[in-house]
């Protein structure tokens, strides 16, 4: 029986939405206050959903303690209390939008999750209580 299970983690991070090839005025026009040259931050909620068969021996799709460890090692420890634009290896050279963060997190987690005999199903990130993105690896 195929099942989905989700682990929620949190991280706090700063970023700036801007393009180097835009003027400050153009960045402000396109990205608004999120283009603040002095950065801004969010308290992110990250939801990692995996899919798989329920193991009849354990009753689990995946051991959530193992999943949490992977998420913290590959993602949260790299993002938490960091400047996404400057300090996060898997975001180098990318615009630090929540959409791009979700794609990058997928790329970080797909292989280690698959090694646990589960399949990464989705990455959902709440940037604020009103704004979130969800990515399915498409």
Secondary structure, DSSP 8 states (H G I E B T S, - for coil): -EEEEEEEEEEEEEE----TTS-HHHHHHHHGGGG-TT-EEEEEEEEEEEEEE--TTTS-SS-HHHHHHHHIIIIIHHHTTEEHHHH-GGGTTS---HHHHHHHHHHHHHHHHHTTT-EEEEEEEESSSS-EEEE---
